[in-house]
């Protein structure tokens, strides 16, 4: 069993969002995400489902072509193959992200590119 909490894992980074991996198997990955205001996970479309539960703060979750405002207690599920991303609003955002199965390294290339360029939606900002 893996047991932890947001306070024990909390780690913010001034440069980019912080992802604290708390569990990973061939079937699932669980990450606690910590975002400073305006930080984001760039939009990408891996072949995995994701469930995002907001613990604290406010922001936006991209679900396909729709931006959904989210706040504490909100749960958003985006199916595999849909474009998705997470962006903090004007305050810190903390969320649990559960992906099944875990995205491949190659599927995260758009994430790395978006972070490198500072672009929430790398395709739209190309």
QUITAVEN-V709246 format. One record per residue. RES is the residue in one letter. PSI is psi in whole degrees, -180 to 180 (none if undefined). NEAR is the number of other C-alpha atoms within 12 Angstrom. Layout:
res->{RES | RES}
psi->{PSI | PSI}
near->{NEAR | NEAR}
//
This chain:
res->{X | X | X | X | X | X | X | X | X | X | X | X | X | X | X | X | X | X | X | X | X | X | X | X | X | X | X | X | X | X | X | X | X | X | X | X | X | X | X | X | X | X | X | X | X | X | X | X | X | X | X | X | X | X | X | X | X | X | X | X | X | X | X | X | X | X | X | X | X | X | X | X | X | X | X | X | X | X | X | X | X | X | X | X | X | X | X | X | X | X | X | X | X | X | X | X | X | X | X | X | X | X | X | X | X | X | X | X | X | X | X | X | X | X | X | X | X | X | X | X | X | X | X | X | X | X}
psi->{140 | 129 | 131 | -174 | 166 | -38 | -40 | -32 | -14 | 126 | 117 | 153 | 129 | -23 | -38 | 169 | 154 | 127 | 115 | 105 | 124 | -15 | 143 | 134 | -177 | -19 | -21 | 151 | 135 | 124 | 140 | 122 | 133 | 120 | 129 | 162 | 131 | -12 | 159 | 161 | 116 | 152 | 132 | 171 | 68 | 166 | 56 | 150 | 153 | 138 | 124 | 123 | 120 | 125 | -43 | 149 | -178 | 154 | -156 | 139 | 124 | 127 | 98 | -116 | 7 | 131 | 124 | 123 | 135 | 154 | -176 | 131 | -13 | 144 | 128 | 131 | 126 | 124 | 161 | 141 | -14 | 145 | 135 | 154 | 166 | 135 | 130 | 149 | -135 | 7 | 169 | 149 | 134 | 133 | 154 | 133 | 120 | 119 | 141 | 122 | 170 | 139 | 151 | 166 | -42 | -35 | -17 | 3 | -44 | -30 | -49 | -41 | -44 | -41 | -41 | -42 | -9 | 33 | 120 | -43 | 89 | -36 | -44 | -30 | 11 | none}
near->{6 | 9 | 10 | 17 | 18 | 24 | 15 | 11 | 21 | 26 | 22 | 23 | 18 | 15 | 16 | 29 | 34 | 26 | 30 | 29 | 26 | 24 | 23 | 20 | 15 | 14 | 16 | 22 | 27 | 31 | 31 | 35 | 40 | 41 | 38 | 31 | 25 | 27 | 35 | 43 | 42 | 38 | 39 | 39 | 33 | 30 | 23 | 29 | 28 | 36 | 31 | 39 | 32 | 34 | 26 | 27 | 28 | 31 | 36 | 38 | 40 | 32 | 29 | 23 | 17 | 17 | 21 | 25 | 21 | 28 | 28 | 21 | 17 | 23 | 23 | 31 | 27 | 34 | 23 | 23 | 19 | 21 | 34 | 42 | 40 | 48 | 42 | 35 | 24 | 17 | 19 | 31 | 41 | 43 | 43 | 38 | 37 | 34 | 33 | 28 | 22 | 28 | 29 | 20 | 12 | 15 | 22 | 23 | 20 | 32 | 33 | 24 | 23 | 26 | 24 | 18 | 17 | 24 | 27 | 35 | 32 | 26 | 18 | 14 | 14 | 12}
//
